[in-house]
Amino acid sequence: MKRVAFKMKLKEGCFAEYKKRHDEIWPELSIFLSSAGIVNYSIFFDLETNILFAYHELLGSGGAQDQGATPIVQKWWKYMADIMETNSDNSPVSSPLEEAFYLK
């Protein structure tokens, strides 16, 4: 199992909407991510910087940010594009984080 962490940036004042959309995540997206081997997926928010910190564990070969070729992920990215910093394809601008410490 691989552990993956990355950060993204939310637009100012959009946290409540971001949380609402994730509280109502589409069942088909949840099913897709699980079937892709993405488990224990959490996203945290830093109120001071509007930075989102995401973490998940990977049982498959591609993490959450590697699933952009699928229609359901493209649809989700388009849905979220108005409240996040995004690339031209609506994917969130994200930066992988390097692990500095792990306590088993």
N, C-alpha and C positions, 0 to 999 in steps of 0.2 A: 504494500500500500504506500502511495506517495502522498505527502501533505503539501498543499499548495496555498500560498498566500499572495494577495495582490491588493493594490489600492486603486481607487477611482475617486472622482471628484463630483460632488453634487452642487448644483447651482444654488446660490444664496436663497434662503427662505423656502426651500423645497423639501425639507426633511419630513414634514407631516404627510405630504403627498407621496413621497418615496415609501414611507412606512405603510401607508394605506394600500398602495399598489402591491407591496410584498405581502401584506396581511391577506390580500385577496388573490394571491398568485394563482395563475391558471392551472387547474389540475393536469392538463395535458403537458404543461411545461415541467411540473414536478415529476410526472411519470417519465418524461423524456430524460431529465437529468439523472434520475435514479437508474434508468435502464442504461445510461452511458457510464455508469459506475461512479457517479459523483455523489458522495455521501457526507453527512455531518457538515453541511454547508451553512455557514454563519456569516453575517455581514454586520459590522459594527460601525458606528458613526461618531466622529469627533466634532462636537458642536463648535469648537473654536476655529477649526480650519475647513470645515465642510468636506473633509476627507472620509471616504468610506474604506474600511479595512475588511477584506473578504478572506475567508478561510474555508477550505474544504479538503476532504480526503478523496483520493482517487483510486478506484479499484480497476478502472479501465485504462485506456491509453491517451485520452485527451481530456484536459480540464475544462471547466465551465467556459473559459474564454476561448477555447479551441472549437467550440460547437457552432460557430457562426454560419456554416454552410447549410444548416438545417432551417427549413421554413419556420418552425415554431420559435427558434431563437431569433431569427431575423425579425419576426413579428413582435417579439418582446422588446428587442432593441429599439425598434421604431416607436413602440408604445412608451418607452422610457426616455427617448431622446430629448424631449422638451424640458426635462428636469436635471439632466446630467451633462457633463462635458463628453462629447462624442466625436468619433472620427467621421469621415465622409460617408461611410457605409452604415452609420448609426450605431456602430459598436462603441461601447464605453471606452474612453481613453483610460487605459489601465497600465499599471507598472507592476511587474512581478517583484516580490520581496524575497530577499535571500534570508534563509534561516540562520540565526545567530546562536540559538540555544534551544535544546530540546531535553526535557526531563522525562524519562520513561517511568 
